């Protein structure tokens, strides 16, 4: 049993991936498949809602590292929202807050996307 | 109350399927040692990274190989060791990762050792007989 799941929602023209559970080297491929599927379908305005993400290891961060450049070069972005402090701390240790948009909620992410367009 | 100089061991196959089990084993003892939530979270992640590195780099995803996990504590520090019989990691080859550069090159990974060093107070790589050992310590 995998202790990780992803729910995909469409909000206006944005694709929201809701992560829940534990993202580690065992479950990272699931996130990778979801991101790749969006990119393959030319969906580049991606919001990753982490409100139910309880845990992240570097294998999970690695997925964001591997795809952000592709998404940005196509005019999109991956914006991260609703992180709990424990998960944020891991992103912070690796300096992600200066490299990625990490926002309070989906609304803020959508506003950010809209100001960029 | 935690017992003084207590030690515990676990033997597990080298597979990401066991990651949660390994993390929970170590976190349970870190909690009973009396660590605060953030310290328990730090240890949980450090062990995850060390075990993942063994699966990927020492054993190259050979699930039949074994990893021994030993942990212990005395009144003021908690240590956890992972032992494997795979390819030895050379800590002198380690350099601090540049995440911005990795992103540009679409590279993932290579940040586990950095996290372990950030999360724990002391990290030592050594040999125990034929086995590779990483020993990580956190002080109270």
gemmi code that builds the backbone of each chain (N, CA, C; Angstrom):
import gemmi

chains = {
    "A": [
        ("UNK", (0.843, -1.202, 0.000), (0.000, 0.000, 0.000), (0.873, 1.245, 0.000)),
        ("UNK", (0.576, 2.131, -0.915), (1.317, 3.388, -0.942), (0.634, 4.380, 0.002)),
        ("UNK", (1.452, 5.048, 0.792), (0.906, 6.015, 1.730), (0.961, 7.428, 1.139)),
        ("UNK", (0.650, 7.498, -0.153), (0.711, 8.780, -0.846), (-0.330, 8.783, -1.950)),
        ("UNK", (-1.015, 9.912, -2.118), (-1.961, 9.987, -3.227), (-2.020, 11.396, -3.794)),
        ("UNK", (-2.497, 11.472, -5.028), (-2.605, 12.758, -5.719), (-4.014, 12.900, -6.267)),
        ("UNK", (-4.603, 14.053, -6.023), (-5.899, 14.356, -6.622), (-5.710, 15.512, -7.597)),
        ("UNK", (-6.194, 15.339, -8.814), (-6.025, 16.373, -9.838), (-7.335, 17.132, -10.023)),
        ("UNK", (-7.239, 18.463, -9.941), (-8.419, 19.316, -10.136), (-8.083, 20.393, -11.139)),
        ("UNK", (-9.123, 20.848, -11.825), (-8.958, 21.965, -12.747), (-9.601, 23.181, -12.098)),
        ("UNK", (-8.863, 24.266, -11.978), (-9.442, 25.515, -11.461), (-9.191, 26.574, -12.521)),
        ("UNK", (-10.269, 27.004, -13.174), (-10.144, 27.888, -14.343), (-9.171, 27.229, -15.327)),
        ("UNK", (-8.115, 27.961, -15.714), (-7.189, 27.345, -16.673), (-5.984, 26.702, -15.975)),
        ("UNK", (-6.088, 26.577, -14.659), (-4.947, 26.039, -13.905), (-5.180, 24.586, -13.499)),
        ("UNK", (-4.095, 23.857, -13.434), (-4.174, 22.462, -13.000), (-3.648, 22.367, -11.574)),
        ("UNK", (-4.473, 21.859, -10.694), (-4.085, 21.743, -9.293), (-3.837, 20.269, -8.960)),
        ("UNK", (-2.658, 20.003, -8.424), (-2.376, 18.656, -7.909), (-2.389, 18.747, -6.383)),
        ("UNK", (-3.311, 18.027, -5.776), (-3.362, 17.987, -4.314), (-2.595, 16.756, -3.842)),
        ("UNK", (-1.539, 16.997, -3.095), (-0.738, 15.871, -2.608), (-1.191, 15.513, -1.204)),
        ("UNK", (-1.278, 14.219, -0.919), (-1.516, 13.873, 0.477), (-0.704, 12.646, 0.861)),
        ("UNK", (-0.232, 12.665, 2.097), (0.555, 11.553, 2.623), (2.038, 11.855, 2.645)),
        ("UNK", (2.826, 10.828, 2.331), (4.276, 10.918, 2.474), (4.967, 10.771, 1.119)),
        ("UNK", (5.750, 11.775, 0.766), (6.433, 11.786, -0.527), (7.912, 11.454, -0.299)),
        ("UNK", (8.296, 10.251, -0.743), (9.677, 9.797, -0.537), (10.151, 9.064, -1.793)),
        ("UNK", (11.262, 8.340, -1.698), (11.813, 7.672, -2.879), (10.885, 6.578, -3.403)),
        ("UNK", (9.974, 6.120, -2.554), (9.025, 5.092, -2.987), (7.846, 5.689, -3.743)),
        ("UNK", (7.423, 6.876, -3.320), (6.202, 7.457, -3.878), (6.472, 8.568, -4.903)),
        ("UNK", (7.737, 8.991, -5.029), (8.058, 10.126, -5.913), (7.677, 9.865, -7.367)),
        ("UNK", (7.740, 8.598, -7.811), (7.435, 8.292, -9.210), (5.973, 8.613, -9.552)),
        ("UNK", (5.123, 8.529, -8.545), (3.701, 8.847, -8.733), (3.538, 10.341, -9.070)),
        ("UNK", (4.254, 11.191, -8.339), (4.218, 12.628, -8.616), (4.837, 12.921, -9.981)),
        ("UNK", (5.917, 12.220, -10.264), (6.593, 12.404, -11.542), (5.657, 12.077, -12.706)),
        ("UNK", (4.930, 10.966, -12.595), (3.980, 10.574, -13.649), (2.915, 11.650, -13.848)),
        ("UNK", (2.417, 12.184, -12.732), (1.354, 13.201, -12.830), (1.864, 14.472, -13.491)),
        ("UNK", (3.070, 14.898, -13.104), (3.627, 16.113, -13.702), (3.917, 15.914, -15.186)),
        ("UNK", (4.481, 14.772, -15.493), (4.826, 14.500, -16.895), (3.576, 14.446, -17.770)),
        ("UNK", (2.520, 13.863, -17.220), (1.260, 13.777, -17.950), (0.718, 15.175, -18.257)),
        ("UNK", (0.797, 16.078, -17.279), (0.333, 17.450, -17.503), (1.171, 18.120, -18.591)),
        ("UNK", (2.491, 17.977, -18.491), (3.385, 18.614, -19.462), (3.139, 18.056, -20.866)),
        ("UNK", (2.945, 16.737, -20.936), (2.670, 16.102, -22.229), (1.377, 16.624, -22.858)),
        ("UNK", (0.443, 17.040, -22.001), (-0.830, 17.570, -22.498), (-0.790, 19.095, -22.622)),
        ("UNK", (0.433, 19.638, -22.649), (0.656, 21.091, -22.771), (0.001, 21.893, -21.657)),
        ("UNK", (0.004, 21.350, -20.480), (-0.529, 22.054, -19.304), (0.668, 22.514, -18.476)),
        ("UNK", (0.882, 23.806, -18.475), (2.097, 24.319, -17.824), (1.825, 25.229, -16.639)),
        ("UNK", (0.564, 25.482, -16.347), (0.250, 26.350, -15.210), (-0.239, 25.463, -14.064)),
        ("UNK", (0.733, 25.048, -13.294), (0.490, 23.969, -12.336), (0.603, 24.493, -10.904)),
        ("UNK", (-0.392, 24.157, -10.117), (-0.365, 24.499, -8.691), (-0.312, 23.189, -7.919)),
        ("UNK", (0.669, 23.070, -7.042), (0.767, 21.869, -6.223), (0.350, 22.246, -4.803)),
        ("UNK", (-0.818, 21.771, -4.408), (-1.348, 22.075, -3.082), (-0.857, 21.008, -2.096)),
        ("UNK", (-0.103, 21.460, -1.098), (0.556, 20.526, -0.167), (-0.160, 20.442, 1.184)),
        ("UNK", (-1.427, 20.870, 1.243), (-2.071, 20.961, 2.568), (-2.137, 19.612, 3.290)),
        ("UNK", (-2.273, 18.526, 2.556), (-2.326, 17.212, 3.214), (-1.031, 16.418, 3.049)),
        ("UNK", (0.022, 17.133, 2.656), (1.327, 16.463, 2.545), (1.977, 16.476, 3.929)),
        ("UNK", (2.193, 15.296, 4.480), (2.696, 15.200, 5.852), (4.211, 15.150, 5.909)),
        ("UNK", (4.822, 14.753, 4.793), (6.263, 14.467, 4.852), (6.845, 14.545, 3.460)),
        ("UNK", (8.062, 15.062, 3.366), (8.760, 15.037, 2.073), (10.242, 14.747, 2.301)),
        ("UNK", (10.797, 13.887, 1.461), (12.242, 13.607, 1.476), (12.826, 14.156, 0.173)),
        ("UNK", (14.143, 14.097, 0.033), (14.775, 14.753, -1.113), (14.359, 14.134, -2.451)),
        ("UNK", (13.944, 12.870, -2.440), (13.476, 12.257, -3.692), (12.230, 12.983, -4.203)),
        ("UNK", (11.424, 13.480, -3.286), (10.238, 14.257, -3.661), (10.627, 15.628, -4.189)),
        ("UNK", (11.564, 16.272, -3.507), (12.058, 17.569, -3.975), (12.682, 17.429, -5.355)),
        ("UNK", (13.332, 16.285, -5.574), (14.015, 16.020, -6.838), (13.079, 16.072, -8.035)),
        ("UNK", (11.833, 15.673, -7.827), (10.860, 15.706, -8.931), (10.616, 17.152, -9.352)),
        ("UNK", (10.465, 18.040, -8.365), (10.276, 19.460, -8.694), (11.536, 20.021, -9.373)),
        ("UNK", (12.702, 19.578, -8.911), (13.960, 20.047, -9.504), (14.085, 19.630, -10.967)),
        ("UNK", (13.597, 18.433, -11.268), (13.771, 17.885, -12.619), (12.842, 18.519, -13.659)),
        ("UNK", (11.675, 19.023, -13.207), (10.683, 19.487, -14.188), (10.472, 20.993, -14.271)),
        ("UNK", (10.969, 21.742, -13.273), (10.649, 23.170, -13.229), (11.193, 23.913, -14.451)),
        ("UNK", (12.386, 23.526, -14.892), (13.019, 24.227, -16.013), (12.205, 24.027, -17.311)),
        ("UNK", (11.753, 22.796, -17.537), (10.911, 22.505, -18.713), (9.650, 23.351, -18.696)),
        ("UNK", (8.984, 23.355, -17.557), (7.705, 24.059, -17.435), (7.910, 25.564, -17.644)),
        ("UNK", (8.966, 26.104, -17.045), (9.214, 27.543, -17.178), (9.615, 27.923, -18.599)),
        ("UNK", (10.371, 27.061, -19.242), (10.802, 27.388, -20.608), (9.612, 27.377, -21.573)),
        ("UNK", (8.514, 26.740, -21.164), (7.306, 26.720, -21.979), (6.335, 27.832, -21.556)),
        ("UNK", (6.795, 28.707, -20.690), (5.977, 29.850, -20.288), (5.091, 29.590, -19.081)),
        ("UNK", (5.278, 28.472, -18.433), (4.454, 28.156, -17.262), (5.266, 28.171, -15.980)),
        ("UNK", (4.688, 27.560, -14.967), (5.407, 27.457, -13.691), (4.738, 26.371, -12.844)),
        ("UNK", (5.497, 25.912, -11.858), (4.925, 25.042, -10.828), (4.957, 25.867, -9.547)),
        ("UNK", (3.783, 26.193, -9.030), (3.732, 26.970, -7.797), (3.226, 26.076, -6.673)),
        ("UNK", (3.877, 26.211, -5.536), (3.572, 25.333, -4.405), (2.789, 26.109, -3.356)),
        ("UNK", (1.755, 25.481, -2.808), (0.935, 26.189, -1.816), (0.624, 25.320, -0.592)),
        ("UNK", (0.129, 25.983, 0.458), (-0.428, 25.333, 1.653), (0.503, 24.329, 2.340)),
        ("UNK", (1.780, 24.671, 2.401), (2.725, 23.743, 3.036), (2.670, 23.863, 4.543)),
        ("UNK", (2.707, 22.745, 5.242), (2.848, 22.854, 6.693), (4.314, 23.178, 7.024)),
        ("UNK", (4.541, 23.591, 8.264), (5.875, 24.116, 8.600), (6.961, 23.049, 8.518)),
        ("UNK", (6.589, 21.803, 8.799), (7.579, 20.713, 8.751), (8.045, 20.479, 7.309)),
        ("UNK", (7.105, 20.475, 6.395), (7.431, 20.279, 4.973), (8.177, 21.510, 4.442)),
        ("UNK", (7.716, 22.709, 4.830), (8.395, 23.927, 4.377), (9.852, 23.928, 4.825)),
        ("UNK", (10.089, 23.469, 6.032), (11.452, 23.443, 6.573), (12.411, 22.660, 5.671)),
        ("UNK", (11.934, 21.578, 5.072), (12.795, 20.769, 4.192), (13.101, 21.545, 2.898)),
        ("UNK", (12.081, 22.182, 2.340), (12.291, 23.014, 1.153), (13.277, 24.143, 1.475)),
        ("UNK", (13.113, 24.695, 2.674), (13.929, 25.827, 3.094), (15.406, 25.439, 3.259)),
        ("UNK", (15.645, 24.245, 3.797), (17.029, 23.779, 4.003), (17.805, 23.753, 2.688)),
        ("UNK", (17.095, 23.520, 1.593), (17.759, 23.439, 0.289), (17.647, 24.736, -0.515)),
        ("UNK", (17.158, 25.777, 0.119), (17.095, 27.075, -0.555), (15.984, 27.202, -1.582)),
        ("UNK", (14.985, 26.332, -1.520), (13.892, 26.386, -2.499), (13.102, 27.701, -2.494)),
        ("UNK", (12.925, 28.345, -1.330), (12.098, 29.560, -1.363), (12.625, 30.669, -2.278)),
        ("UNK", (13.898, 30.668, -2.619), (14.392, 31.674, -3.566), (14.284, 31.190, -5.013)),
        ("UNK", (13.986, 29.920, -5.208), (13.971, 29.347, -6.556), (12.560, 29.011, -7.041)),
        ("UNK", (11.652, 28.849, -6.096), (10.266, 28.468, -6.424), (9.315, 29.438, -5.744)),
        ("UNK", (8.132, 29.605, -6.333), (7.076, 30.345, -5.653), (6.396, 29.401, -4.667)),
        ("UNK", (6.546, 29.717, -3.399), (5.865, 28.950, -2.351), (4.877, 29.908, -1.689)),
        ("UNK", (3.580, 29.640, -1.891), (2.555, 30.612, -1.514), (1.595, 30.027, -0.489)),
        ("UNK", (0.853, 30.929, 0.161), (-0.032, 30.489, 1.247), (-1.153, 29.577, 0.757)),
        ("UNK", (-1.788, 29.988, -0.358), (-2.919, 29.179, -0.827), (-3.074, 29.273, -2.351)),
        ("UNK", (-4.051, 28.529, -2.862), (-4.262, 28.462, -4.317), (-4.614, 29.827, -4.899)),
        ("UNK", (-5.393, 30.591, -4.129), (-5.811, 31.911, -4.593), (-4.587, 32.791, -4.878)),
        ("UNK", (-3.651, 32.757, -3.954), (-2.417, 33.535, -4.129), (-1.624, 33.061, -5.341)),
        ("UNK", (-1.622, 31.759, -5.535), (-0.894, 31.195, -6.679), (-1.525, 31.658, -7.986)),
        ("UNK", (-2.860, 31.655, -8.025), (-3.570, 32.082, -9.238), (-3.304, 33.565, -9.506)),
        ("UNK", (-3.353, 34.378, -8.436), (-3.040, 35.812, -8.593), (-1.646, 36.000, -9.161)),
        ("UNK", (-0.698, 35.226, -8.643), (0.688, 35.331, -9.102), (0.795, 34.963, -10.583)),
        ("UNK", (0.123, 33.878, -10.962), (0.111, 33.477, -12.373), (-0.460, 34.600, -13.240)),
        ("UNK", (-1.554, 35.204, -12.753), (-2.222, 36.234, -13.551), (-1.370, 37.482, -13.716)),
        ("UNK", (-0.612, 37.835, -12.691), (0.254, 39.019, -12.834), (1.437, 38.729, -13.760)),
        ("UNK", (1.764, 37.475, -13.903), (2.902, 37.104, -14.758), (2.526, 37.035, -16.240)),
        ("UNK", (1.201, 36.885, -16.505), (0.797, 36.668, -17.894), (0.748, 37.956, -18.703)),
    ],
    "B": [
        ("UNK", (9.603, 6.731, 31.324), (10.951, 7.326, 31.237), (11.870, 6.454, 30.375)),
        ("UNK", (12.679, 7.055, 29.512), (13.585, 6.233, 28.705), (14.673, 5.597, 29.569)),
        ("UNK", (15.004, 4.381, 29.185), (16.095, 3.710, 29.904), (17.419, 4.305, 29.444)),
        ("UNK", (18.389, 4.325, 30.317), (19.704, 4.828, 29.928), (20.438, 3.789, 29.095)),
        ("UNK", (21.235, 4.269, 28.168), (22.073, 3.410, 27.336), (21.302, 2.276, 26.663)),
        ("UNK", (20.136, 2.606, 26.178), (19.292, 1.635, 25.506), (19.724, 1.505, 24.039)),
        ("UNK", (19.707, 0.278, 23.468), (19.992, 0.110, 22.042), (18.930, -0.771, 21.384)),
        ("UNK", (18.693, -0.527, 20.114), (17.682, -1.275, 19.363), (18.193, -1.513, 17.954)),
        ("UNK", (17.792, -2.633, 17.364), (18.247, -2.931, 16.009), (17.081, -3.385, 15.132)),
        ("UNK", (17.288, -3.245, 13.834), (16.291, -3.685, 12.860), (17.072, -4.107, 11.607)),
        ("UNK", (16.661, -5.220, 11.011), (17.285, -5.641, 9.751), (16.215, -5.630, 8.676)),
        ("UNK", (16.539, -5.020, 7.540), (15.511, -4.843, 6.522), (16.131, -4.984, 5.134)),
        ("UNK", (15.341, -5.455, 4.183), (15.826, -5.522, 2.811), (15.931, -4.117, 2.234)),
        ("UNK", (16.845, -3.973, 1.263), (17.092, -2.651, 0.687), (16.057, -2.334, -0.383)),
        ("UNK", (14.915, -1.850, 0.052), (13.863, -1.507, -0.898), (13.107, -0.283, -0.398)),
        ("UNK", (12.753, 0.591, -1.333), (11.998, 1.782, -0.944), (10.642, 1.423, -0.344)),
        ("UNK", (10.197, 0.184, -0.586), (8.943, -0.267, 0.027), (9.006, -0.196, 1.548)),
        ("UNK", (10.219, -0.305, 2.080), (10.372, -0.333, 3.542), (10.706, 1.019, 4.148)),
        ("UNK", (10.737, 2.061, 3.300), (11.139, 3.381, 3.808), (10.303, 3.849, 4.999)),
        ("UNK", (8.991, 3.758, 4.872), (8.125, 4.273, 5.940), (8.353, 3.490, 7.237)),
        ("UNK", (8.524, 2.175, 7.083), (8.753, 1.302, 8.241), (10.054, 1.677, 8.970)),
        ("UNK", (11.106, 1.931, 8.185), (12.405, 2.304, 8.754), (12.301, 3.662, 9.454)),
        ("UNK", (11.682, 4.618, 8.778), (11.510, 5.958, 9.373), (10.732, 5.867, 10.683)),
        ("UNK", (9.657, 5.073, 10.656), (8.798, 5.009, 11.841), (9.489, 4.329, 13.010)),
        ("UNK", (10.295, 3.312, 12.704), (11.061, 2.610, 13.748), (11.979, 3.588, 14.476)),
        ("UNK", (12.714, 4.368, 13.698), (13.681, 5.296, 14.301), (12.955, 6.452, 15.001)),
        ("UNK", (11.901, 6.957, 14.363), (11.169, 8.091, 14.948), (10.513, 7.716, 16.272)),
        ("UNK", (10.029, 6.483, 16.353), (9.386, 6.020, 17.593), (10.379, 6.095, 18.769)),
        ("UNK", (11.606, 5.634, 18.514), (12.611, 5.663, 19.573), (13.103, 7.084, 19.855)),
        ("UNK", (13.201, 7.902, 18.814), (13.627, 9.297, 19.017), (12.601, 10.026, 19.890)),
        ("UNK", (11.338, 9.673, 19.665), (10.262, 10.281, 20.446), (10.347, 9.842, 21.913)),
        ("UNK", (10.566, 8.552, 22.091), (10.617, 8.076, 23.482), (11.894, 8.532, 24.192)),
        ("UNK", (12.892, 8.923, 23.416), (14.100, 9.514, 24.008), (13.768, 10.879, 24.606)),
        ("UNK", (12.692, 11.490, 24.106), (12.259, 12.774, 24.652), (12.536, 13.956, 23.749)),
        ("UNK", (12.862, 13.686, 22.488), (13.103, 14.788, 21.554), (11.820, 15.545, 21.257)),
        ("UNK", (11.988, 16.830, 20.937), (10.847, 17.635, 20.493), (10.476, 17.214, 19.071)),
        ("UNK", (9.253, 17.644, 18.673), (8.732, 17.250, 17.358), (9.699, 17.534, 16.212)),
        ("UNK", (10.289, 18.733, 16.200), (11.181, 19.102, 15.093), (12.426, 18.214, 15.065)),
        ("UNK", (12.949, 17.871, 16.247), (14.125, 16.983, 16.308), (13.766, 15.586, 15.804)),
        ("UNK", (12.588, 15.109, 16.169), (12.135, 13.789, 15.681), (12.002, 13.837, 14.157)),
        ("UNK", (11.447, 14.941, 13.651), (11.286, 15.095, 12.189), (12.650, 15.127, 11.500)),
        ("UNK", (13.610, 15.795, 12.107), (14.972, 15.864, 11.539), (15.592, 14.465, 11.443)),
        ("UNK", (15.459, 13.696, 12.517), (16.051, 12.352, 12.553), (15.344, 11.443, 11.542)),
        ("UNK", (14.020, 11.564, 11.486), (13.226, 10.769, 10.539), (13.715, 10.990, 9.104)),
        ("UNK", (13.938, 12.254, 8.754), (14.375, 12.579, 7.390), (15.828, 12.135, 7.150)),
        ("UNK", (16.693, 12.346, 8.136), (18.107, 11.952, 7.968), (18.216, 10.450, 7.710)),
        ("UNK", (17.432, 9.660, 8.447), (17.468, 8.197, 8.282), (16.916, 7.815, 6.911)),
        ("UNK", (15.847, 8.472, 6.497), (15.267, 8.248, 5.165), (16.324, 8.475, 4.084)),
        ("UNK", (17.036, 9.591, 4.195), (18.035, 9.938, 3.174), (19.184, 8.923, 3.166)),
        ("UNK", (19.628, 8.520, 4.355), (20.739, 7.563, 4.442), (20.332, 6.203, 3.872)),
        ("UNK", (19.138, 5.753, 4.216), (18.640, 4.453, 3.740), (18.394, 4.505, 2.215)),
        ("UNK", (17.829, 5.614, 1.742), (17.607, 5.776, 0.297), (18.936, 5.754, -0.456)),
        ("UNK", (19.955, 6.411, 0.087), (21.269, 6.399, -0.568), (21.840, 4.986, -0.659)),
        ("UNK", (21.636, 4.193, 0.386), (22.131, 2.800, 0.355), (21.394, 2.017, -0.745)),
        ("UNK", (20.068, 2.166, -0.789), (19.273, 1.456, -1.807), (19.762, 1.832, -3.214)),
        ("UNK", (19.919, 3.136, -3.445), (20.250, 3.617, -4.793), (21.720, 3.423, -5.152)),
        ("UNK", (22.603, 3.811, -4.247), (24.027, 3.878, -4.607), (24.847, 2.677, -4.142)),
        ("UNK", (24.632, 2.218, -2.897), (25.441, 1.088, -2.416), (24.971, -0.214, -3.067)),
        ("UNK", (23.655, -0.395, -3.143), (23.099, -1.651, -3.656), (22.472, -1.543, -5.051)),
        ("UNK", (22.448, -0.366, -5.617), (21.893, -0.151, -6.963), (20.551, -0.868, -7.162)),
        ("UNK", (19.661, -0.671, -6.197), (18.283, -1.174, -6.251), (18.173, -2.705, -6.230)),
        ("UNK", (19.191, -3.405, -5.715), (19.075, -4.854, -5.537), (18.333, -5.125, -4.220)),
        ("UNK", (17.066, -5.515, -4.363), (16.194, -5.666, -3.192), (16.576, -6.833, -2.288)),
        ("UNK", (17.446, -7.717, -2.789), (17.804, -8.881, -1.978), (18.862, -8.577, -0.928)),
        ("UNK", (19.461, -7.399, -1.036), (20.526, -7.055, -0.088), (19.919, -6.509, 1.205)),
        ("UNK", (20.733, -6.574, 2.266), (20.203, -6.216, 3.589), (20.846, -4.963, 4.161)),
        ("UNK", (20.069, -4.271, 4.958), (20.566, -3.100, 5.681), (20.276, -3.321, 7.167)),
        ("UNK", (21.286, -3.103, 7.981), (21.091, -3.165, 9.435), (20.970, -1.757, 9.976)),
        ("UNK", (19.981, -1.575, 10.800), (19.793, -0.265, 11.423), (19.953, -0.459, 12.933)),
        ("UNK", (20.846, 0.310, 13.498), (21.065, 0.229, 14.948), (20.890, 1.619, 15.515)),
        ("UNK", (20.263, 1.700, 16.637), (20.158, 3.013, 17.265), (20.308, 2.860, 18.764)),
        ("UNK", (20.689, 3.950, 19.385), (20.845, 3.911, 20.831), (20.898, 5.295, 21.406)),
        ("UNK", (20.775, 5.368, 22.713), (20.854, 6.664, 23.358), (21.361, 6.541, 24.782)),
        ("UNK", (22.020, 7.597, 25.212), (22.350, 7.717, 26.629), (21.654, 8.975, 27.125)),
        ("UNK", (22.085, 9.513, 28.223), (21.311, 10.617, 28.791), (21.308, 11.873, 27.928)),
        ("UNK", (22.350, 12.084, 27.120), (22.353, 13.359, 26.383), (22.457, 13.268, 24.868)),
        ("UNK", (22.590, 12.077, 24.302), (22.591, 12.009, 22.835), (21.953, 10.735, 22.303)),
        ("UNK", (21.504, 10.856, 21.042), (20.809, 9.777, 20.351), (21.594, 9.505, 19.075)),
        ("UNK", (21.902, 8.257, 18.818), (22.636, 7.939, 17.585), (21.910, 6.850, 16.809)),
        ("UNK", (22.094, 6.905, 15.497), (21.533, 5.849, 14.655), (22.553, 5.522, 13.568)),
        ("UNK", (22.790, 4.224, 13.378), (23.749, 3.765, 12.368), (23.032, 2.898, 11.342)),
        ("UNK", (23.468, 3.003, 10.094), (22.985, 2.112, 9.036), (24.194, 1.410, 8.451)),
        ("UNK", (24.089, 0.085, 8.310), (25.214, -0.702, 7.809), (24.813, -1.443, 6.544)),
        ("UNK", (25.720, -1.426, 5.558), (25.453, -2.146, 4.310), (26.729, -2.801, 3.820)),
        ("UNK", (26.583, -3.760, 2.893), (27.762, -4.445, 2.364), (27.931, -4.132, 0.875)),
        ("UNK", (27.423, -2.994, 0.448), (27.505, -2.623, -0.970), (28.688, -1.728, -1.271)),
        ("UNK", (28.532, -0.935, -2.320), (29.592, -0.037, -2.763), (29.809, 1.047, -1.695)),
        ("UNK", (31.078, 1.267, -1.363), (31.403, 2.214, -0.295), (31.281, 3.657, -0.783)),
        ("UNK", (30.642, 4.479, 0.030), (30.538, 5.910, -0.282), (31.817, 6.598, 0.181)),
        ("UNK", (32.370, 7.426, -0.684), (33.587, 8.148, -0.329), (33.201, 9.564, 0.113)),
        ("UNK", (33.221, 9.824, 1.425), (32.768, 11.147, 1.878), (33.656, 12.287, 1.384)),
        ("UNK", (34.893, 11.970, 0.974), (35.773, 13.042, 0.477), (35.329, 13.537, -0.908)),
        ("UNK", (34.454, 12.737, -1.571), (33.960, 13.146, -2.886), (32.783, 14.112, -2.767)),
        ("UNK", (32.342, 14.345, -1.538), (31.147, 15.163, -1.314), (31.435, 16.659, -1.456)),
        ("UNK", (30.609, 17.339, -2.215), (30.665, 18.804, -2.231), (29.257, 19.338, -1.991)),
        ("UNK", (29.182, 20.507, -1.440), (27.884, 21.097, -1.135), (27.105, 21.322, -2.437)),
        ("UNK", (25.847, 20.869, -2.494), (25.118, 20.975, -3.770), (24.675, 22.413, -4.074)),
        ("UNK", (24.685, 22.751, -5.359), (24.184, 24.039, -5.825), (22.828, 23.758, -6.487)),
        ("UNK", (21.752, 23.961, -5.736), (20.423, 23.565, -6.213), (20.032, 24.357, -7.462)),
        ("UNK", (20.391, 25.647, -7.494), (20.073, 26.466, -8.671), (20.693, 25.862, -9.944)),
        ("UNK", (21.927, 25.435, -9.820), (22.646, 24.838, -10.955), (22.023, 23.491, -11.346)),
        ("UNK", (21.658, 22.713, -10.344), (21.036, 21.403, -10.605), (19.731, 21.563, -11.378)),
        ("UNK", (18.953, 22.588, -10.976), (17.675, 22.843, -11.649), (17.917, 23.188, -13.120)),
        ("UNK", (18.914, 24.040, -13.362), (19.255, 24.425, -14.737), (19.593, 23.203, -15.572)),
        ("UNK", (20.296, 22.271, -14.951), (20.721, 21.067, -15.676), (19.684, 19.938, -15.592)),
        ("UNK", (18.530, 20.253, -15.019), (17.439, 19.281, -14.827), (17.913, 18.033, -14.074)),
        ("UNK", (18.800, 18.275, -13.132), (19.314, 17.157, -12.339), (18.551, 17.073, -11.049)),
        ("UNK", (18.271, 15.875, -10.652), (17.630, 15.695, -9.364), (18.611, 14.973, -8.460)),
        ("UNK", (18.301, 14.949, -7.203), (19.122, 14.154, -6.298), (20.445, 14.805, -5.982)),
        ("UNK", (21.264, 14.049, -5.263), (22.559, 14.586, -4.877), (22.474, 15.589, -3.743)),
        ("UNK", (21.329, 15.606, -3.056), (21.203, 16.536, -1.933), (20.998, 15.813, -0.592)),
        ("UNK", (20.932, 14.492, -0.650), (20.663, 13.709, 0.565), (21.730, 13.863, 1.634)),
        ("UNK", (22.991, 13.779, 1.228), (24.085, 13.877, 2.201), (24.112, 15.276, 2.822)),
        ("UNK", (23.841, 16.270, 1.996), (23.773, 17.646, 2.484), (22.690, 17.782, 3.558)),
        ("UNK", (21.522, 17.204, 3.287), (20.431, 17.262, 4.266), (20.826, 16.556, 5.565)),
        ("UNK", (21.413, 15.384, 5.437), (21.815, 14.625, 6.633), (22.744, 15.479, 7.504)),
        ("UNK", (23.721, 16.122, 6.855), (24.681, 16.954, 7.605), (24.000, 18.145, 8.264)),
        ("UNK", (23.003, 18.698, 7.582), (22.270, 19.834, 8.150), (21.387, 19.411, 9.328)),
        ("UNK", (20.820, 18.213, 9.214), (19.808, 17.783, 10.170), (20.396, 17.199, 11.457)),
        ("UNK", (21.590, 16.607, 11.339), (22.173, 15.927, 12.491), (23.367, 16.719, 13.025)),
        ("UNK", (23.740, 16.458, 14.280), (24.876, 17.187, 14.861), (26.206, 16.602, 14.418)),
        ("UNK", (26.215, 15.292, 14.180), (27.475, 14.674, 13.774), (27.180, 13.509, 12.824)),
        ("UNK", (27.982, 13.385, 11.771), (27.817, 12.295, 10.796), (29.195, 11.707, 10.522)),
        ("UNK", (29.308, 10.396, 10.712), (30.598, 9.739, 10.464), (30.405, 8.559, 9.519)),
        ("UNK", (31.322, 8.432, 8.564), (31.331, 7.258, 7.684), (32.531, 6.412, 8.081)),
        ("UNK", (32.330, 5.097, 8.241), (33.457, 4.242, 8.612), (33.203, 2.821, 8.117)),
        ("UNK", (34.151, 1.936, 8.410), (34.009, 0.521, 8.092), (33.839, -0.248, 9.389)),
        ("UNK", (32.921, -1.213, 9.410), (32.816, -2.109, 10.554), (32.997, -3.509, 9.985)),
        ("UNK", (34.224, -4.012, 10.052), (34.554, -5.248, 9.346), (34.451, -4.976, 7.856)),
        ("UNK", (33.624, -5.803, 7.172), (33.435, -5.617, 5.727), (32.319, -4.610, 5.412)),
        ("UNK", (31.632, -4.186, 6.436), (30.442, -3.369, 6.214), (30.728, -1.873, 6.195)),
        ("UNK", (29.951, -1.154, 5.384), (29.997, 0.307, 5.398), (29.059, 0.782, 6.494)),
        ("UNK", (29.497, 1.793, 7.204), (28.647, 2.305, 8.283), (28.530, 3.818, 8.212)),
        ("UNK", (27.299, 4.298, 8.317), (27.082, 5.720, 8.545), (26.479, 5.840, 9.937)),
        ("UNK", (27.090, 6.693, 10.741), (26.605, 6.885, 12.117), (26.246, 8.343, 12.287)),
        ("UNK", (25.001, 8.574, 12.649), (24.491, 9.951, 12.773), (24.085, 10.190, 14.231)),
        ("UNK", (24.474, 11.327, 14.745), (24.203, 11.620, 16.153), (23.460, 12.941, 16.293)),
        ("UNK", (22.530, 12.964, 17.219), (21.863, 14.227, 17.571), (21.882, 14.382, 19.091)),
        ("UNK", (22.243, 15.570, 19.508), (22.313, 15.830, 20.952), (20.999, 16.406, 21.449)),
        ("UNK", (20.753, 16.200, 22.721), (19.517, 16.716, 23.306), (19.641, 18.216, 23.529)),
    ],
}
model = gemmi.Model(1)
for chain_id, residues in chains.items():
    chain = gemmi.Chain(chain_id)
    for i, (resn, *xyz) in enumerate(residues, 1):
        res = gemmi.Residue()
        res.name, res.seqid = resn, gemmi.SeqId(i, " ")
        for name, pos in zip(("N", "CA", "C"), xyz):
            atom = gemmi.Atom()
            atom.name, atom.element = name, gemmi.Element(name[0])
            atom.pos, atom.b_iso = gemmi.Position(*pos), 0.0
            res.add_atom(atom)
        chain.add_residue(res)
    model.add_chain(chain)
structure = gemmi.Structure()
structure.add_model(model)
structure.setup_entities()
